[in-house]
Amino acid sequence: MTDHPSIAIAPEPARNSWLADAVEAGGGTVVDPADATGLVWAIPKHPERLETLLAEHPDIEWVQLPFAGIETFTYLMDDGRTWTCGKGVYADPVAELALTLLLAGMRGVGTYARRVSWEKADANELGHNLIGARVTILGGGGIARSLIRLLSGFGVTTTALRRRADDAVPGADRTLGLDRLHGALADADAVVLALAMTPETRGIIDAAALDAMGDHAWLVNVARGPHVVTDDLVDALVDHRIGGAGLDVTDPEPLPDGHPLWSLPNVIVTPHVGNTPAMAVPLLGARVTKNVRRFAVGDELIGLVDPDLGY
């Protein structure tokens, strides 16, 4: 490695001057892809464009992707290169939104906010405390850990579910394997999805999972829309088999106009704003700077992707 690694930024590097600043802050030099040993891919889409670029420039050894969700890029990752992504970068803002949706949902804010007159007719039916509640979190990464930290002041009991039960999530009261999903759902006042999208987790919240939840329990999804079988969720919400849902991600996404989720009183939808551009720029910039420094001296990079696991 060199003290001044050559890093390309693509596509449209001129529009990503903040990434150029981040590379240079890490001791790197911004160059064209033809002269690069590392690449910062500046958008979370268009894997086919990245595929073409890498085929044309085989000397690129390391690729940094901008976001944690990499499911559309995993087919590229058996090429012998080192791949890193944004996992952990945006944990705090996404966890903050998960907490917001938990509080708003459990306290009935979404229902009350839709009203146009002063009514308290169903005040006895709306409103459950997050304080002292039992919260089940699917996932054990940065978002889950940040959320557990935020929840600590509420005196909640947290259960974390992940692939390996023996890999305890710091701060969680207990860590279980995903094979114990339905039992953990039955115990919960609230369920938060904060896990990676893999073939195993696609549709993990289906009709059976929703039936396992209590009729007062809220589901919050700040991970990926396809974790939830949308039609099954709509049925459960219409029938009041669960308390409600706070969704920052949906399937399909964007959620079409007129979709039932827009009008159900026990649903809060936010348009994938757990991490906004204003939040992302300084956070991703700091990650790129750290990784360029590590790349320069051959240290292990942060946010390494395991192609076999898909995250």
N, C-alpha and C positions, 0 to 999 in steps of 0.2 A: 504494500500500500504506500501511498504518498501522503505527505503532510497537507497537500492541497489537491484533494481528489477532484476529478472532472465530473461534474454532475449536469445532466440535461434536465430541462423542465419541459414537459409536453402535455397536451398540445398548447399552442399559442402562448409561449413563454412571456411575450411582451405584456400580456394581460395579467400576468401573475408576478408582478414585481415584488410583492411581499414574500413570495417563495424564493425568489432570487436573493432577497435580503437574508432570508433564513439560511439558505445554502452558504452564503458568504460569511454569515455570523458563525457558522460551524467550521470555517476554514476552507470551504470548497470553492471551486471556480465554476461558474455557469458556462457551459459550452453547448455546441450543437450535438445532437445524438451521435453523429458519426465519430466524434472525438470523446465520447463519454464512457466512463466505467460504471456510473450510477445514473438512475433515472427517477425523477419524481413525476408520477403521473397525476396531473392536476385536476382531473375530473373523476367522479365515481361511476362513470358510464363508458360505453363504447369499447368493450373488450376487443372487438374486431380491429379497431384502429390501433390499439396497443399491440395486438398480435402482429399486425403488419410492421409496425415500427421495430419491434424486437427481432423479427425475422430479417429485417434489413440491417440491423446493427448488432451482430452477435457478440461484440466485445462488452456489451453492457452486462455487468455482473450482479447488480443489485437493483431491485425495483421497489420503490416506496409508493403504496397506494394510499389515497387520502382518507378513506373511511373504514370503519370496522366491518361493515357488511361487504363481503367479497365474493358472494356466491356466484356472481356472473363471471368472475375472473379465474375461478379455481381450475378450469380446464387448461389454463396456460402454465400452471405452476409445476409441471414435471420436466422443466427444461434445464435443470441444473443450476439455475440462478438462485440467489437469495431474495426472498420476498418478505416485505414487511407491510403492515397495514396500520390503520388508525385505531386499533383496539386499545381501549383504555384512555385514549386522548380526550374523548368527549364524555367521559363517565359522569363527571359532576353535573354539567348542565342537563343531561338526560335524566339522571337520578332526581334532580330538582323538579323536573316536569312530572316524573312519576309520582313524587310526593304531592305535587299540586293536584294531579288527577285523583289520587287517593283521597285527599282531604275534601276536594270539591264533590266527588262522587258520594262518599260515605256521609257527608253532611247535607246532601240534597241540593247543593248549589246549582247544579245544572237544571234541575226541575224548577227551582224558584226563579232562576234567571230568565226563563222563558215566559214568565207570567207578565201580564199587563195590568193586574189589579192586586190589591192586598188581600191575600187569602192564606188561611192557616188550616184549611179543612183536613189536610192529610199530614199535619205536622206530627202527629203521633206515629205515622208510618215512616216518615223520612227522618234520617239523622241517626247515625251510629258513630260512636267514638272511635277514632284512631288510637287514642290513648288507651293503652292496655289491650289492644287488639292482637289477634294472631294473624301474621302476615306470612304467606308462602311466596317465595321468590324463585322462579325458574331461571337458573343461571348462576354462575359463580365467578364471573369476571368483574371488570372494573365498575360497570353500572350497578351490579348487585352489591358490591362491596361499598360503593359510595352511598347507595340507598340505605343499606344497613346502618351506616354511620349516621345518616340524617334521621333515621327512625329511632336511634338510641334514646333521644330525649323524650320520646313518646311512651316509653315503657312497654314497647311491643314485644311479643315473642316471635322470633323470626325462624322460619324453616327455609333452608336453601336446598334446591334440588339441582343436581348436576350429574354428568355421566358417571363419575366415580364417587361413591359415598365416602370412601376413605380419604378423599382429598378435601378436608374440612374447609369451609369458607370462613375466613376470619370475621369474627363478630357475630356470626349466626348462632342461634341457640342450638340448632342441630342441622346437620347436613345429611341428606338422604340421596339415594340414587333415583334416577328417573323411573325406575321400575316400581317405585312406591308413590307414583304420582297421585293416584286417585285417593289414597289415604291422606296424603298431605293436603289435597284440595278440600276434602271433607272437614278437616280441622280448621280451615282458614276463614277469617272474616274478610280478607282481601287477598288477591292473587295478582302478582306482578310478573309479566313476561319480560325477561332481560337476558335472553340467551341467543346464541348464534343460530343462523338459519342453516340447517343441514338436512339431508334426506330424512334423518331420524326425527327431527323436530318439526318438520312440515306437517301441519294439521294436528299438532299434539293436543290442542284444545278443540276437541270435537264434541259431539252430542253426549258421549259417555262421560267425558271429563266435566262438561258443564253440569250434567246431572249429579255428579259427585259433589259439586259445590253446594253450599248452603243457600237458601232462598234469599238471604240478606247480603251475601258476599258480593264484593265488587271485583271485576276483572280489569286490570290495567295492562295495556300492551304498549311498550316503548321499544320493542325489538323489531320484528318484521311482521307485516300483515299476514302472510301465509302460515304463521304459527297457528292461526285460528281459522277454523272452518266457518266462513262468514254466515252461510245459510243456517248452520246449527246455532250460531250465536244469536241471530235475529229471532229464531224460534224460541230460544230460551228467554230472551228479553221480553218478547211479546207475551209469553206465558208467565212471566215473573218467576221463572225458576231460579234465577239469580237476581241479586239486587240491582246490578247495572254494570256498565262498562265504560271505561275511559280509554280512548283509543287515539294514540298519536300516529299509528300506522294502520293501514287497512288492506284488505284484499277484496276487490281490486283497489289499486292506488294509482292516480287520485280516485277518491270515492266519487262515483258519478252523481250528478244532480238528480234529486228525486229518489235516491236510494233510501230504503227504510231506516237505516241507521241515522240519517239526518233528522228524522222527525220523532223518533222514539224518546219519550220523556226521561228514560233512565239511561241515556247515553250522552257522553260528552266526547266530541270529536275535535281534535286539533290537527292541522294539516302538516304533519311530520316536521314539527318545529322544536323537537327536543334539543336539537342543536342547530342554531341559526348561523348564517354566514358571519354575522358580527361576532358570535361566540367562537366560531371555528377557526377564523384566521389566526388569532394569537396562539390558540392551542395547537393547531397543526404546525404552525411555524416553529414553535418551540420543539416539537417532536422531530421535525426535519433537521433543525440545528443540532440536536443531540445525536441523531443518527449519522449525520455527516461527520461529526467529530469521531464517533466510534468507527465508522467505515474507514476513516483515514488511518487509524492505528490498528485496525484488525480486531477490535473488540466486538463482542456479541451485540447485535442490533436490538433495539427495543421494538416490540410488536411483531416478532417473527411469526410468520404463517406456517402452520403445519398442513401441508397439502393433503395429507391423508385424512385429517380431521375436518378440513374445509374452513378453518378459521385460525 
